[in-house]
C-alpha cells in the first residue's frame, strides 16, 4: 500500500461520521435491526431473529457500493428458498447433523451457481436452522418479510440519492472451475463440521463464520489480503455481542432491543475507527441472542478457533500463501491498522 492509499483510508475514516447521508444510512440500518429484535422479543419468537440480516443491512444500506452481485428478485427468492430448505432439512432428514449441515451448504452453493450470484449470506439462511434445529415456519416467513423490506428501502434510498444506484452484473461463470471450487469449499466446511460436532464445539461452524470463509475465498475486497484483521474482527464481534448480552440482558435485565442498540453502536464505532466494513461481524454479534446463557462464555473462544481454522484453510488451499514472498506474508499477517501507524511514524 502506498502513501496515497494510506492517506485516503485515513480521510475516509475521519469523514464518515461527518457525512449526513452516511449518518442516515446508519440510522436506517439500526432501526431495521432493532425492529427485528423488538418484534421477536414482543412475540417471544426467537425464530424471527436472523443474524445475517445485520450483515445484509450493512452491505445493502451502509456500504455505498455493490457488495454482492445479484438481482433483487433473485435475492428475495433465494433467501426465502434457503430458509425453507433449512427448515425442511430439520423436519425431514434422518441424517446426522454434519451431513445435514453439508446438505444445507450444498443447496446454497447450487443456488448461487445457477443464479450466477455472489449472495453468500444465503449460506447462513440455509445452515442456521439446521444448527439450531429450527422447525417453525416463522423463520422463513421472517426472512421473506425482512428481505423484502431491505430491497424496498434500498430502492427508496437510491431514488432519494442516499446511496449509489446498484447496477446488476452477473458473476463470471466457468462451470468446471467454479464447481470444483464449491466442492473444495464443501469438503473443508464438512471437515470443520466433523471436528465441531464430534468434539462438542458447535460454534466452530456458526453460520457467520462459514459465510466469512466463503467471502474470504471468493471476494476480491481488501479483507482477502488481511487474514489476521479478519480473524480479529470476527472474534471482536463475538466478544461485543457476548459481553452486552451477558451484562445487559442477563445481569442488568435490560430488554434485548436495548442490548442490540448498544451492540451496534459499538460495532458502528469500530467500523468508523477502521474506515472499513466487514458484514459477517454484524451477524456474529447477534448470535448470542439465539444461544442459552450457559453457552455464551465459550462463544468468543470457539469463534477464535473456528475463524482461525477457516481463514488458514483459505490461505493455504485457495490463496496458496506458501508461494508468497516474505514481504507479502508480512503485509498480510500484520493488522492493517498497525501497518498504517508504523508508516505514519516513519514519515514523521
N, C-alpha and C positions, 0 to 999 in steps of 0.2 A: 504494500500500500504506500503511495507516495504522499508528500506533504499536503498537496491539494486535496487528496481524498480525506485525510485526517481532519483538515480544517472544515471541509464540507460536512463531515459527520458531526463535528462539534457544533457548528452553526445550526444544523438541523435539530440537535438535541436541545439547544437553548431556545429555539424559536417555536417549538411545537405548542407549548402552553400559552404562548402569546398569540397564537393563530386562532381567531374567532371560530372559523369553520371547524378546525380540529377540536376545539372545546365542545362544539355542538355534537360532533360525531361521538366523542367520548360520552357525552350526556345521554344520547340515544342508546348507545351500547349498554350503559349502566342501567338505564330504565328497563331495557329488554331483559337483562339478566335478573334484575330484581323482581320483575313481573313473573318470570318463570318460577323463581324460588318462592315468591309470595303466594302464588296460586297453589303450588304444591303443598305449602305449609297450611294454607287455609283449608284445602280439601283433604289433607292428610294422605296425599298420593305421592309417594317418593318417585313413582314411575314418570312423573311429569318432569323431573329434573334430568335434563340431558346435558351433561358437562360439555360436550363438544359444541353446544350452542354458543358457549362463551368464545370458543375458538372461531366459530363462524362469524359472530358479530365483529370480532377483531379484524378478521380477514375481509369481510364484506362492507363494513361500515367505517372502521377507523383507518385502516391502511388505504391510502389513496392511490391504489394501483391494482391491477389484476393479480390476485393471489392464486386462484385455481382456474383452469381452463374448462369451462362447462357452460352449456346453455342453461338459462334459468328454468325452463320447463323440465330439462333433464335433472336439474338439481332437486326439484320438488319430487319428481318421480323416483329417482334413485334413493334419496334419503328415506322416503316412505317405504319403498320396497325393501331397503336394507333393514329398517326397523322391524317390518313384518317378518322378514326372513329370520331374524334373530329370535323373535318370539316363537315362530313355528319350529325352529330347531329345538328350543327348550321343550315345547309341547309334544313334539312327535319323535324326536331322535332318541333311540335307546343306547347310543354310542357313549363311550367315556368322554369326560369333559375336554380332554386335549384334542380329540377328534372333532368334537363339536366346534371348538374354537377354530380349528383348521378349516372346517366346513364353512363357517361364517366368513373367515378371511378369504377363502377361495371364491365365495359368492360375490363379495365386494370386488375382488380382482377381476373376475369375469365381466361384471357390470362396467367397470371402468375401461376395460379393454375394448368392449364392443361399443361403448358410448364415445370412445376417443376423448376421455375426460381425465382430469387430474384432481378430482374432488376426494382427496384422501381421508377427510373426516367421515366419509361413508363407511370406512372400515370400523370406526368406533360405533356407528349406528348398528352395525351387524353384530359386533363382538360383545358389546356391553351387556345386552340382555342375556347372552349365553353365560357370561361370567357371574352375573347377579341372579341368574335363574328367574328372570322376569317372565311371568306367564300372563300378565294383564295386557289387554289390547289398548289400555290407556296410553301406554308408551308409544306405539306407532302413531296413534291419533295426536298425541302431544308433539311428536316430531313433525308430523304433517303441518299442523297449525303454526308451529314456530318457524318452520322453513318457509312457509307461505308468507308469513309476516316479514321475515328477513328479506325476501325477494321484493315484496311490495315497498318496503321502506327504502331499500337500496334504489329502486326505480325512482321513488319520490325524491331522494337525495340528489340523484343525477339530474332530474328535471329542475330542481331548485338551485343547481350549481354548487351543491355542498360537497360533491366529490366528482371525480372524473367519470365520464361515461365508459362503461366496460364494453369493449368490442370482443365478441367471441372469436377465438382462434382454436380450431381443433388441435389436439395433441398429434404430433407427427407419429405415425404408427408403422412400425416394422414388425409384423406378426411373429416372426421367428424369434427375433431379438427380445421383444417385449414379453412374449410368452415365457421364454427362458428366464428372464429377469424376475417375473412374478412367481415362477416355480421356485427359484432360488430364495426369494423372499418368504414364500410359504414354508419352505424347508427350514429356514432359520427361525422363523416365528414358531414353528412346531417344536423345534429343538428347545427353545427357551420355555415354551409352554410345558413341555415334559418336565424340565427342571423345576419350573414353578409349582406345578401341580403335585408332583411326587415328592417334593421337598416341603410342601406346605406353605410355600412363599408365593401366594397367588398374585401379589402386587407386582411381581416381576413383569407380568404381562397385562398390567392395567391398560385399557384401550388407548388413552392419550400417548403412552409410551410407544405402542405399536404404530400409531399414526405418525409420531415424531420420527420414528425409524424409517418409515416409508418416505416421508418428506425429505429426510436427510439423504437418502439414497437417490431419490428421483429429482429433487429440486436443484435448480442452479442458483438459488439465492445464497446470500452471504453466509448463512449458518452452516452450509455444507463445508465451508473451509474453517469452521471454528468449533471443532468437536468438544473441546473442554468447556467452552462457554455454553454450548448446547446442553451438556450434562448438568452443569451448574445451574442453569436456568430452570431445567425440569425439576431438579431437587429443590430449588428455592420455591418454585410454585407449590410443590407438595408441602414444604415446611410452612409457608404462609397459610395455606388452606387448613392444615392440621392445627397450627397454633391458634388461629382465630376460632375454629370450630370447638376446640377443647376449652380455651379460655373464655370465649364469648358465649357460646351456646350451652356447654355443659357446666361450666363453673359459675358464670355470672347469670345464666338463664336468659340471655338475650334471644330474641327471635332470629331465626336463620336468615331472614331478609336483612336484618341489621348486620349480621355476621358477613353475609355476601357483600354488602356495601363496603365494609372495612377491608375485605379481601381484595376487592377490585380497585379501591382507592390506592392500596399498597402496590398492586400489580401495575396499574397505570403509571404510578410514580416511578416504579422500577423501569418500565419501558421508556419513559421520558428521560430518565437518567442515562440509559444506554443509547437512546436515539434509535432503537430498533425494536421490532416486534417479533415474537415467536408464538404463533397462535396456540399450539398444544399446551403451552404453560398455563393459559387461561382455563383450558379444560381440566388440566390436572389439579388446579387449585379448587375446583368444585367437587372433586371426587370424595373428599372427606365427608361431605354431606350425605353421601349414599352408604357410608360404612358405619358399623357399630362402634360404640365408644372404645371398647377394649382393643379394637384393631388399629386405631389411629396412631398410637405411639410408634408402631412399626412401619407405617407407611413411608415416611421420608427415607429411612434406611433401605427398604426394599426398592423404592424408586431409584435410589442411587445405584444399587446393584443392577437392576433391570436396565436402566438407561446406559450404564457403562457397558453392559453386555451388548445391547443393540447397537450403540454407536461404534463400539470396537469391531463388531461384525461388519458394519457398513464401511468402515475404514479399510479393513483387511480384504474382504471379499468383493466389494464393489468399487471402492476407490483405489485399491491396490497400493496402500500407503507405503508398503515395503519397497516400492520403486521410487519413492520421492527423494529429493535431495535433502541434505541436512537442514538447509535454510528453510525449505518448505515445511519440514517437520516441526522446526522450532516455531515458525509463524503460526501453525495450526494448533500446537499444543499449549501455547501461552494465551491466556484470555485476551481478547481484543482490547479491553479497557486498559490492561496493564501495558500492552504494546504502545497504545496512544500516549499513556503517561510517560513511559520511558523516552519516546521520541520527542515529546514536548520538553522534557528536562534537558535532553541533548541540545535542542535548539536554543534553549536559554543559555 
